[in-house]
């Protein structure tokens, strides 16, 4: 359990928390939410002991192990798999001691402890985590120094997950991930065997993982039970009630003041008037609701163009002559298209976007496009190319036609929340979210017919993401989207293109179908890996014949312990599946009753929501059973 008691903290005199308190129970999955700048990252640093609080207490049980992603990504010559394994300090030290220990009693203690912490299954567990984050078996043997910074951060995340701290502290963990890795991480965190403290602007992640939300607002920590959607509903109802109570109190005060003003000069009513003066003084004011202003995005409307906007005929694209990354592309884009690109990082999604943006030319085949076509291209790494000493106004004026009136330059910036005070701020002093909004403003200045968006939500908070969703849906041109945010994809994309195996094909399913496809692919990969290990296991059996009796007894004990745990996991998963299937059957039977659809439909909506929840739990139980059964069969 974690207790935050009367926490106070200031940054350069500016208060971040003022006597703020909250409680987190064991195994809670907590999402920290709030506008950028409210102190979410600061709070995690205080909880982890990285920085001290100004006043107040952070209380956790003794010997509690806390874990955060390392600030410096691993970059040495150690392989990825070994880097992850080394993050379990106890296992590493025990294995090292086992090589040098001579005391029989100590040797026995070491091996008993190794069995307790399941040291024998550690390599397979580390490999599964790395695979989930996008590293295949070959990549896991590569040194960390061979990776880019973003991929190194994935290894750092894998190391933290493998170490399994009692309190897992994650700050925007999906920022360096693609959609496929994000889907895997969501599933992993749902079943994490400890307490999770999560900062994220990913609405889907907060909805599917968190069972508690702590909202950072007005220097306080306000706790809500449930996921993000439930928090939003309860908070909205609370604010509506507060606004109503404020209005009611204001009316009461107005009425009392009117009585005082009318009768205070009359001797016969002086006593009653004075009584009402005291009544006003005693009345505790109910604060008016002061909602943060909601940011709005506004993409300019393009002029109509005859279809198609772009047509690809047997196109090959790549960066080196004769080495195409994608081959034989036959694709078409029209004004009404809303397309999301699926596929793991490295498969060529960004390469395709660069071709559509005109930043890459076809190596083979033909690309046809309208002569009047305008393309808006947003890529998160473009923020690194911004002139930090310039202002938003200066950058926009540079890109617009010479002689463009100042009012028009300011109007385009105003579409994305840059008011009078912000247009003259140096870019280097803008936050990550503000730089992202500036990129949107710059990339849409000419009212493009196509918007190409490569990870547009990094650094945007939840409210800004909702504003982006609304702007994308209101946009009258075509959109091609690459994103790790399932919520954004589900609300804006009408079609999917799957980028895989050097090609791009239309994908007919929805995101849930794609998640199931990924699970099936990973299951087959595990089966394939198991088969390749059969030869190694056969060699292990041969070596076992030459083991001493003591070693054989120890190995047999380890195998029994591991097998017992797996059988128990299979049995528990089967029980869960039976329970959820029974609930599902009951709900479907109720929903099939025609009388349910007569009159008030509230009960029907309640049952439908419950059925969706049960189906999700059933799928999770099936996944747990499948994984446990595969491990048992392999043991």
C-alpha positions as CSV (number, residue, x, y, z in Angstrom):
1,X,0.0,0.0,0.0
2,X,1.1,3.5,-0.8
3,X,0.1,6.6,1.3
4,X,0.7,10.1,0.0
5,X,0.0,12.4,3.0
6,X,-0.2,16.2,2.7
7,X,2.3,16.4,-0.1
8,X,3.6,19.9,-0.9
9,X,6.1,20.7,-3.7
10,X,7.1,23.8,-5.6
11,X,9.3,24.4,-8.7
12,X,11.0,27.8,-8.7
13,X,8.4,29.1,-6.3
14,X,5.4,27.8,-8.4
15,X,3.3,25.4,-6.4
16,X,2.7,22.0,-8.0
17,X,1.1,20.2,-5.0
18,X,-0.4,21.8,-1.9
19,X,-1.1,19.4,1.0
20,X,-2.2,16.8,-1.5
21,X,-3.1,13.2,-0.3
22,X,-4.0,9.9,-2.0
23,X,-3.9,6.2,-1.2
24,X,-3.0,3.3,-3.5
25,X,-3.8,-0.3,-2.5
26,X,-1.7,-3.4,-3.2
27,X,-2.1,-4.6,-6.8
28,X,-4.0,-1.4,-7.9
29,X,-3.5,-0.4,-11.5
30,X,-3.5,3.4,-11.2
31,X,-3.6,5.9,-14.1
32,X,-2.3,9.4,-13.3
33,X,-4.0,12.0,-15.5
34,X,-4.1,15.8,-15.8
35,X,-3.2,18.6,-18.2
36,X,0.5,18.9,-19.2
37,X,2.3,20.8,-16.5
38,X,0.2,19.6,-13.5
39,X,3.1,17.6,-12.1
40,X,2.5,13.9,-13.2
41,X,6.2,13.1,-13.9
42,X,7.2,15.1,-10.8
43,X,4.9,13.0,-8.7
44,X,6.4,9.7,-9.9
45,X,9.9,11.1,-9.1
46,X,8.8,12.0,-5.6
47,X,7.2,8.5,-5.1
48,X,10.3,6.7,-6.3
49,X,12.6,8.8,-4.1
50,X,14.3,10.4,-7.0
51,X,13.6,13.9,-5.6
52,X,12.5,14.9,-2.1
53,X,9.2,16.5,-1.3
54,X,9.0,20.0,0.3
55,X,6.6,18.8,2.9
56,X,4.4,15.7,3.6
57,X,5.1,12.0,3.6
58,X,5.3,9.2,1.1
59,X,4.7,5.9,3.0
60,X,5.3,2.4,1.6
61,X,5.9,-0.9,3.3
62,X,9.4,-1.8,4.2
63,X,11.5,-3.7,1.6
64,X,9.1,-2.6,-1.2
65,X,10.8,-2.8,-4.5
66,X,10.1,0.2,-6.9
67,X,11.0,0.2,-10.5
68,X,11.2,2.9,-13.2
69,X,12.6,2.7,-16.7
70,X,16.3,3.7,-16.6
71,X,17.0,7.2,-17.7
72,X,20.0,6.1,-19.8
73,X,19.1,3.5,-22.3
74,X,21.4,0.4,-22.5
75,X,24.0,0.9,-25.2
76,X,26.9,-1.5,-24.6
77,X,28.0,-4.7,-26.4
78,X,26.0,-7.0,-24.2
79,X,23.2,-8.7,-26.1
80,X,19.6,-7.7,-25.7
81,X,18.6,-11.0,-24.0
82,X,21.5,-10.8,-21.6
83,X,20.8,-7.2,-20.8
84,X,17.3,-8.1,-19.8
85,X,18.4,-11.1,-17.7
86,X,21.0,-9.0,-15.8
87,X,18.2,-6.7,-14.6
88,X,17.2,-9.5,-12.1
89,X,20.0,-8.7,-9.7
90,X,19.3,-11.5,-7.3
91,X,19.3,-14.2,-10.0
92,X,22.5,-12.8,-11.5
93,X,24.3,-12.8,-8.1
94,X,23.1,-16.2,-7.2
95,X,24.3,-17.7,-10.5
96,X,27.6,-16.0,-10.0
97,X,28.0,-17.3,-6.5
98,X,26.9,-20.8,-7.6
99,X,30.0,-21.0,-9.8
100,X,32.4,-20.3,-6.9
101,X,30.6,-21.6,-3.7
102,X,32.3,-24.6,-2.0
103,X,30.2,-25.0,1.2
104,X,27.6,-27.8,0.5
105,X,25.0,-26.1,2.7
106,X,25.4,-22.8,0.9
107,X,25.3,-24.5,-2.5
108,X,22.0,-26.2,-1.5
109,X,20.6,-22.8,-0.3
110,X,21.6,-21.2,-3.6
111,X,19.9,-23.8,-5.7
112,X,16.8,-23.8,-3.5
113,X,16.5,-20.1,-3.9
114,X,17.0,-20.3,-7.7
115,X,14.1,-22.8,-7.8
116,X,12.0,-20.4,-5.7
117,X,12.5,-17.5,-8.1
118,X,12.1,-19.7,-11.1
119,X,15.5,-19.0,-12.4
120,X,15.3,-21.8,-14.9
121,X,12.4,-20.1,-16.8
122,X,14.0,-16.7,-16.7
123,X,15.5,-16.9,-20.3
124,X,12.2,-17.9,-21.8
125,X,10.3,-15.1,-19.9
126,X,12.9,-12.5,-21.0
127,X,12.6,-13.7,-24.6
128,X,8.8,-13.5,-24.5
129,X,8.9,-9.9,-23.2
130,X,11.5,-8.8,-25.8
131,X,9.4,-10.5,-28.5
132,X,6.3,-8.7,-27.3
133,X,8.1,-5.4,-27.7
134,X,9.1,-6.2,-31.2
135,X,12.5,-8.1,-31.0
136,X,12.6,-11.4,-32.8
137,X,15.0,-14.2,-31.8
138,X,17.8,-13.0,-34.1
139,X,17.5,-9.4,-32.8
140,X,17.7,-10.6,-29.2
141,X,21.2,-11.8,-29.7
142,X,22.4,-8.5,-31.1
143,X,24.3,-6.0,-28.9
144,X,22.4,-3.0,-27.6
145,X,24.9,-0.7,-29.3
146,X,23.5,-1.7,-32.7
147,X,20.1,-0.2,-31.9
148,X,18.7,3.4,-32.3
149,X,17.7,5.4,-29.2
150,X,14.0,4.5,-29.5
151,X,14.7,0.7,-29.8
152,X,17.2,1.0,-26.9
153,X,14.4,2.4,-24.8
154,X,12.3,-0.6,-25.6
155,X,15.1,-2.8,-24.1
156,X,15.1,-0.6,-21.0
157,X,11.4,-1.1,-20.7
158,X,11.8,-4.9,-21.2
159,X,14.4,-5.0,-18.4
160,X,12.0,-3.2,-16.0
161,X,9.1,-5.5,-16.8
162,X,11.4,-8.6,-16.4
163,X,12.6,-7.4,-13.0
164,X,8.9,-7.3,-11.8
165,X,9.2,-4.6,-9.0
166,X,6.4,-4.5,-6.4
167,X,5.6,-1.0,-7.7
168,X,5.9,-0.5,-11.4
169,X,6.2,3.2,-12.3
170,X,5.7,3.9,-16.0
171,X,5.8,7.4,-17.7
172,X,4.3,7.4,-21.2
173,X,5.6,3.8,-21.9
174,X,4.0,3.7,-25.4
175,X,5.8,6.8,-26.8
176,X,8.6,4.6,-28.3
177,X,6.3,1.8,-29.4
178,X,4.4,0.9,-32.5
179,X,0.7,-0.3,-32.4
180,X,1.7,-3.9,-32.3
181,X,4.0,-3.5,-29.2
182,X,1.4,-1.2,-27.6
183,X,-1.3,-3.9,-27.9
184,X,1.1,-6.5,-26.4
185,X,2.1,-4.1,-23.5
186,X,-1.6,-3.4,-22.7
187,X,-2.2,-7.2,-22.3
188,X,0.9,-7.6,-20.2
189,X,0.1,-4.7,-17.9
190,X,-3.5,-6.0,-17.4
191,X,-2.1,-9.1,-15.8
192,X,1.0,-7.5,-14.1
193,X,1.5,-9.3,-10.7
194,X,2.1,-6.1,-8.7
195,X,1.0,-2.5,-8.3
196,X,1.1,-0.2,-11.4
197,X,1.5,3.6,-11.4
198,X,1.0,4.7,-14.9
199,X,1.2,8.1,-16.7
200,X,-0.3,7.9,-20.1
201,X,-2.3,10.0,-22.6
202,X,-3.3,6.8,-24.4
203,X,-7.1,6.6,-23.6
204,X,-7.3,3.0,-24.7
205,X,-4.5,2.0,-22.4
206,X,-6.0,3.8,-19.4
207,X,-9.4,2.2,-20.2
208,X,-8.2,-1.3,-20.5
209,X,-5.6,-1.4,-17.8
210,X,-6.4,1.1,-15.0
211,X,-8.9,0.3,-12.2
212,X,-8.3,3.6,-10.5
213,X,-7.6,7.1,-11.7
214,X,-5.8,9.9,-9.8
215,X,-6.5,13.3,-11.3
216,X,-4.0,16.0,-10.8
217,X,-5.9,19.2,-10.6
218,X,-5.8,22.5,-8.6
219,X,-2.7,21.3,-6.7
220,X,-4.6,18.3,-5.4
221,X,-4.8,14.5,-6.1
222,X,-8.4,13.5,-6.7
223,X,-9.0,9.7,-6.7
224,X,-11.7,8.0,-8.8
225,X,-12.6,4.3,-8.9
226,X,-12.7,2.7,-12.4
227,X,-11.0,3.4,-15.8
228,X,-10.6,6.6,-17.7
229,X,-14.1,6.6,-19.2
230,X,-15.7,6.1,-15.8
231,X,-13.5,8.8,-14.3
232,X,-14.6,11.2,-17.0
233,X,-18.3,10.5,-16.4
234,X,-18.1,10.8,-12.6
235,X,-16.1,14.0,-12.8
236,X,-18.5,15.5,-15.4
237,X,-21.5,14.7,-13.1
238,X,-19.6,16.1,-10.1
239,X,-18.9,19.4,-12.0
240,X,-22.5,19.6,-13.2
241,X,-23.7,19.2,-9.6
242,X,-21.2,21.8,-8.3
243,X,-22.3,24.3,-11.0
244,X,-25.9,23.7,-10.0
245,X,-25.2,24.2,-6.3
246,X,-23.2,27.3,-7.0
247,X,-26.0,28.8,-9.1
248,X,-28.5,27.9,-6.3
249,X,-26.3,29.5,-3.6
250,X,-25.8,32.6,-5.7
251,X,-29.6,33.0,-6.0
252,X,-30.0,32.5,-2.2
253,X,-27.3,35.2,-1.6
254,X,-29.0,37.6,-4.0
255,X,-32.3,37.1,-2.3
256,X,-30.8,37.6,1.2
257,X,-28.9,40.7,0.1
258,X,-32.1,42.1,-1.4
259,X,-33.8,41.8,2.0
260,X,-30.9,43.5,3.7
261,X,-30.8,46.3,1.2
262,X,-34.6,46.8,1.5
263,X,-35.0,46.7,5.3
264,X,-31.7,47.7,6.9
265,X,-32.9,51.3,7.3
266,X,-36.3,50.4,8.9
267,X,-36.2,50.1,12.7
268,X,-39.0,47.5,12.7
269,X,-36.9,45.2,10.4
270,X,-33.4,46.1,11.6
271,X,-33.1,42.9,13.7
272,X,-34.1,40.6,10.9
273,X,-31.8,42.5,8.5
274,X,-28.9,42.1,10.9
275,X,-29.7,38.4,11.2
276,X,-29.4,38.0,7.5
277,X,-26.1,39.8,7.4
278,X,-24.7,37.2,9.8
279,X,-26.3,34.5,7.7
280,X,-24.4,35.7,4.6
281,X,-21.1,35.8,6.6
282,X,-21.6,32.2,7.8
283,X,-22.5,30.9,4.3
284,X,-19.5,29.0,2.9
285,X,-19.2,29.9,-0.8
286,X,-19.4,27.1,-3.3
287,X,-16.8,27.7,-5.9
288,X,-17.9,28.3,-9.5
289,X,-16.8,25.6,-11.9
290,X,-13.7,26.9,-13.7
291,X,-13.1,24.4,-16.4
292,X,-9.8,24.5,-18.3
293,X,-10.4,25.9,-21.7
294,X,-10.7,23.1,-24.2
295,X,-8.1,23.3,-27.0
296,X,-9.6,23.1,-30.5
297,X,-7.9,22.1,-33.8
298,X,-9.2,23.3,-37.1
299,X,-7.8,21.9,-40.4
300,X,-8.6,24.2,-43.3
301,X,-10.9,22.8,-46.0
302,X,-9.2,21.9,-49.3
303,X,-10.7,22.6,-52.7
304,X,-12.4,19.7,-54.5
305,X,-10.2,17.6,-56.8
306,X,-11.3,14.9,-59.3
307,X,-10.4,11.3,-58.2
308,X,-8.0,9.7,-57.8
309,X,-5.7,12.0,-55.8
310,X,-2.8,9.5,-56.0
311,X,-2.6,6.2,-58.0
312,X,0.3,3.7,-57.7
313,X,0.9,1.2,-60.4
314,X,3.4,-1.6,-59.6
315,X,5.6,0.7,-57.6
316,X,8.8,-0.3,-55.8
317,X,10.3,2.0,-53.2
318,X,13.4,2.0,-51.0
319,X,16.5,4.0,-50.1
320,X,19.2,2.1,-52.0
321,X,19.1,1.3,-55.7
322,X,18.1,-2.3,-56.3
323,X,17.1,-2.8,-52.7
324,X,13.4,-2.0,-52.4
325,X,11.7,-2.1,-49.0
326,X,8.2,-2.3,-50.6
327,X,7.5,-3.9,-54.0
328,X,4.7,-4.0,-56.5
329,X,2.4,-1.5,-54.9
330,X,-1.0,-1.0,-56.5
331,X,-2.8,1.5,-54.4
332,X,-5.2,4.4,-54.8
333,X,-6.2,7.4,-52.6
334,X,-9.4,9.4,-53.0
335,X,-10.7,12.5,-51.1
336,X,-13.0,10.6,-48.8
337,X,-10.4,8.0,-47.7
338,X,-9.5,7.6,-44.0
339,X,-6.7,4.9,-44.0
340,X,-4.7,3.6,-41.0
341,X,-1.5,1.7,-41.7
342,X,-0.9,-1.5,-39.7
343,X,2.3,-3.4,-39.4
344,X,5.3,-3.6,-37.1
345,X,8.0,-1.0,-37.0
346,X,10.6,-1.6,-39.7
347,X,8.1,-3.1,-42.2
348,X,7.9,0.1,-44.2
349,X,5.0,2.2,-43.0
350,X,7.0,5.5,-42.7
351,X,8.7,4.7,-46.1
352,X,5.2,4.5,-47.7
353,X,4.2,7.8,-46.1
354,X,7.4,9.5,-47.4
355,X,6.5,8.3,-50.9
356,X,3.0,9.7,-50.7
357,X,4.5,13.0,-49.3
358,X,6.8,13.2,-52.3
359,X,10.0,12.8,-50.2
360,X,10.8,9.5,-52.0
361,X,10.6,8.7,-55.7
362,X,9.6,5.3,-57.0
363,X,12.4,3.0,-58.0
364,X,10.1,1.1,-60.4
365,X,6.6,1.5,-61.6
366,X,4.5,4.7,-61.9
367,X,3.0,7.2,-59.4
368,X,0.2,9.3,-60.8
369,X,-1.2,12.3,-59.0
370,X,-3.2,15.5,-59.7
371,X,-1.2,18.5,-60.8
372,X,-3.1,20.6,-58.3
373,X,-2.6,18.1,-55.4
374,X,-1.4,19.6,-52.0
375,X,-0.1,17.3,-49.3
376,X,0.3,18.0,-45.6
377,X,2.9,15.8,-44.0
378,X,3.2,15.5,-40.2
379,X,6.0,13.5,-38.7
380,X,7.0,13.6,-35.0
381,X,10.7,13.8,-35.8
382,X,10.1,17.0,-37.7
383,X,10.1,18.8,-34.3
384,X,13.9,18.2,-34.2
385,X,14.2,20.2,-37.4
386,X,12.4,23.3,-36.1
387,X,14.4,26.5,-35.7
388,X,14.5,26.8,-31.9
389,X,15.5,30.5,-32.0
390,X,12.6,31.5,-34.3
391,X,9.0,32.2,-33.2
392,X,5.8,30.4,-34.5
393,X,4.9,33.6,-36.3
394,X,8.3,33.8,-38.0
395,X,8.3,30.1,-39.1
396,X,4.7,30.4,-40.5
397,X,5.6,33.7,-42.3
398,X,8.6,32.0,-43.9
399,X,6.6,29.2,-45.4
400,X,3.6,31.2,-46.6
401,X,3.7,33.2,-49.8
402,X,5.7,36.4,-49.7
403,X,3.5,39.4,-48.9
404,X,0.9,37.3,-47.0
405,X,-1.0,39.6,-44.6
406,X,0.0,39.3,-40.9
407,X,-3.7,38.6,-40.1
408,X,-3.7,35.5,-42.3
409,X,-0.4,34.2,-40.7
410,X,-1.9,34.7,-37.2
411,X,-5.2,33.1,-38.2
412,X,-3.5,29.9,-39.3
413,X,-1.6,29.7,-36.0
414,X,-4.8,30.5,-34.1
415,X,-6.5,27.4,-35.6
416,X,-4.2,25.4,-33.4
417,X,-4.3,27.3,-30.2
418,X,-1.6,29.9,-30.7
419,X,-3.0,33.1,-29.4
420,X,-1.4,36.6,-29.1
421,X,0.9,35.6,-26.3
422,X,2.2,32.4,-27.9
423,X,3.0,33.5,-31.5
424,X,6.0,35.5,-30.3
425,X,7.4,32.8,-27.9
426,X,10.7,31.2,-29.1
427,X,10.2,27.6,-30.3
428,X,12.9,26.4,-28.0
429,X,10.7,27.4,-25.0
430,X,7.6,25.6,-26.3
431,X,6.5,22.3,-24.7
432,X,6.4,19.0,-26.6
433,X,2.6,19.4,-27.1
434,X,3.0,23.0,-28.3
435,X,5.6,22.0,-30.8
436,X,3.3,19.2,-32.1
437,X,0.5,21.8,-32.5
438,X,2.9,24.1,-34.4
439,X,3.8,21.3,-36.7
440,X,0.0,20.8,-37.4
441,X,-0.3,24.5,-38.2
442,X,2.8,24.5,-40.5
443,X,1.8,21.3,-42.4
444,X,-1.7,22.4,-43.1
445,X,-1.0,26.1,-44.1
446,X,-1.9,25.5,-47.8
447,X,-5.2,23.6,-47.1
448,X,-3.9,20.2,-48.3
449,X,-6.0,17.6,-50.0
450,X,-4.2,14.8,-48.1
451,X,-3.0,14.7,-44.5
452,X,-0.2,12.2,-43.9
453,X,0.2,11.7,-40.1
454,X,3.1,9.7,-38.7
455,X,2.6,9.2,-34.9
456,X,0.8,12.6,-34.4
457,X,-0.2,12.0,-30.8
458,X,3.2,11.9,-29.1
459,X,3.3,14.7,-26.5
460,X,-0.4,15.5,-26.8
461,X,-2.5,15.1,-23.6
462,X,-5.8,13.3,-23.6
463,X,-7.9,16.4,-24.2
464,X,-5.6,17.5,-27.1
465,X,-6.0,14.0,-28.6
466,X,-9.8,14.3,-28.4
467,X,-9.5,17.7,-30.2
468,X,-7.4,16.1,-32.9
469,X,-10.0,13.3,-33.4
470,X,-12.7,15.9,-33.9
471,X,-10.6,17.9,-36.3
472,X,-9.6,14.8,-38.3
473,X,-13.3,13.7,-38.6
474,X,-14.3,17.2,-39.7
475,X,-11.5,17.4,-42.3
476,X,-12.8,17.2,-45.9
477,X,-9.7,15.7,-47.5
478,X,-8.0,12.3,-47.3
479,X,-6.0,11.0,-44.3
480,X,-3.3,8.4,-44.1
481,X,-2.4,7.6,-40.4
482,X,0.4,5.8,-38.6
483,X,-0.3,5.6,-34.9
484,X,0.2,3.5,-31.8
485,X,-3.0,4.9,-30.3
486,X,-5.8,2.4,-30.8
487,X,-8.4,5.0,-29.6
488,X,-7.4,7.5,-32.3
489,X,-7.4,4.8,-35.0
490,X,-10.8,3.4,-34.1
491,X,-12.4,6.8,-34.1
492,X,-10.9,8.2,-37.3
493,X,-10.0,5.3,-39.7
494,X,-12.5,3.7,-42.1
495,X,-10.0,1.4,-43.8
496,X,-6.7,-0.4,-43.0
497,X,-3.7,-1.1,-45.1
498,X,-1.4,-3.9,-43.8
499,X,2.3,-3.2,-44.4
500,X,4.1,-6.6,-44.1
501,X,6.5,-8.9,-46.0
502,X,7.5,-6.2,-48.4
503,X,4.0,-5.4,-49.6
504,X,0.9,-3.3,-48.8
505,X,-2.5,-5.0,-48.9
506,X,-6.0,-4.0,-47.8
507,X,-6.9,-5.5,-44.4
508,X,-10.6,-6.3,-44.2
509,X,-11.0,-6.7,-40.4
510,X,-11.2,-4.2,-37.6
511,X,-8.6,-3.6,-34.8
512,X,-10.0,-6.4,-32.6
513,X,-9.5,-8.8,-35.6
514,X,-6.0,-7.5,-36.0
515,X,-5.2,-8.1,-32.3
516,X,-6.4,-11.7,-32.6
517,X,-4.2,-12.0,-35.8
518,X,-1.2,-10.8,-33.8
519,X,-1.9,-13.3,-31.0
520,X,-2.2,-16.2,-33.4
521,X,1.1,-15.2,-35.1
522,X,2.9,-15.1,-31.8
523,X,1.4,-18.4,-30.8
524,X,2.8,-19.9,-34.0
525,X,6.2,-18.3,-33.4
526,X,6.3,-19.8,-30.0
527,X,5.5,-23.2,-31.4
528,X,8.1,-22.9,-34.0
529,X,10.7,-21.8,-31.4
530,X,9.7,-24.8,-29.3
531,X,10.3,-27.2,-32.2
532,X,13.8,-25.7,-32.8
533,X,14.6,-26.2,-29.2
534,X,13.7,-29.9,-29.3
535,X,17.2,-30.9,-30.5
536,X,18.7,-28.8,-27.6
537,X,16.3,-30.5,-25.2
538,X,17.4,-33.9,-26.5
539,X,21.0,-33.0,-25.8
540,X,20.0,-31.9,-22.3
541,X,18.5,-35.3,-21.7
542,X,21.8,-36.9,-22.8
543,X,23.7,-34.7,-20.4
544,X,21.3,-35.6,-17.7
545,X,22.3,-39.2,-17.9
546,X,25.7,-38.2,-16.7
547,X,24.6,-36.0,-13.8
548,X,25.3,-36.9,-10.2
549,X,22.5,-38.3,-8.0
550,X,22.4,-35.0,-6.1
551,X,22.1,-33.0,-9.3
552,X,19.4,-35.3,-10.6
553,X,17.4,-34.9,-7.4
554,X,17.7,-31.1,-7.6
555,X,16.7,-31.1,-11.3
556,X,13.7,-33.4,-10.6
557,X,12.6,-31.1,-7.8
558,X,12.8,-28.0,-10.0
559,X,10.8,-29.8,-12.8
560,X,8.1,-30.9,-10.3
561,X,7.8,-27.3,-8.9
562,X,7.6,-25.8,-12.4
563,X,5.1,-28.4,-13.6
564,X,2.9,-28.0,-10.5
565,X,2.7,-24.2,-11.0
566,X,1.8,-24.7,-14.7
567,X,-0.9,-27.2,-13.9
568,X,-2.3,-24.8,-11.4
569,X,-2.3,-22.0,-13.9
570,X,-4.1,-24.1,-16.5
571,X,-6.7,-25.2,-13.9
572,X,-7.4,-21.6,-12.8
573,X,-7.6,-20.4,-16.4
574,X,-10.1,-23.1,-17.2
575,X,-12.2,-22.2,-14.1
576,X,-12.2,-18.5,-15.2
577,X,-13.3,-19.5,-18.8
578,X,-16.2,-21.6,-17.5
579,X,-17.3,-18.8,-15.2
580,X,-17.2,-16.1,-17.9
581,X,-18.8,-18.5,-20.5
582,X,-21.7,-19.1,-18.1
583,X,-22.2,-15.4,-17.6
584,X,-22.0,-14.8,-21.3
585,X,-24.7,-17.4,-22.0
586,X,-27.0,-16.0,-19.4
587,X,-26.6,-12.4,-20.8
588,X,-27.2,-13.5,-24.4
589,X,-30.3,-15.3,-23.2
590,X,-31.6,-12.2,-21.5
591,X,-30.8,-10.1,-24.6
592,X,-32.7,-12.5,-26.8
593,X,-35.9,-11.8,-24.9
594,X,-38.2,-9.6,-27.2
595,X,-39.9,-8.0,-24.2
596,X,-36.5,-6.3,-23.3
597,X,-36.9,-4.0,-26.3
598,X,-40.3,-2.7,-25.4
599,X,-40.4,0.8,-23.9
600,X,-37.4,2.0,-21.8
601,X,-34.1,0.7,-23.3
602,X,-32.0,1.4,-20.3
603,X,-31.9,-2.3,-19.2
604,X,-30.9,-3.4,-22.8
605,X,-28.0,-0.9,-22.8
606,X,-26.9,-2.1,-19.3
607,X,-26.9,-5.7,-20.5
608,X,-25.1,-4.9,-23.7
609,X,-22.3,-3.1,-21.8
610,X,-22.1,-6.0,-19.4
611,X,-21.9,-8.5,-22.3
612,X,-19.0,-6.6,-23.9
613,X,-17.2,-6.6,-20.6
614,X,-17.7,-10.3,-20.1
615,X,-16.5,-11.1,-23.6
616,X,-13.3,-9.1,-23.0
617,X,-12.7,-11.1,-19.7
618,X,-13.4,-14.4,-21.5
619,X,-10.9,-13.5,-24.2
620,X,-8.3,-12.7,-21.5
621,X,-8.9,-16.0,-19.7
622,X,-8.6,-17.9,-23.0
623,X,-5.3,-16.2,-23.7
624,X,-4.0,-17.1,-20.2
625,X,-5.1,-20.7,-20.7
626,X,-3.5,-20.9,-24.1
627,X,-0.1,-19.6,-22.8
628,X,-0.2,-21.8,-19.7
629,X,-1.1,-24.9,-21.7
630,X,1.7,-24.3,-24.2
631,X,4.2,-24.0,-21.4
632,X,2.9,-27.1,-19.7
633,X,3.2,-29.1,-23.0
634,X,6.7,-27.8,-23.5
635,X,7.9,-28.7,-20.0
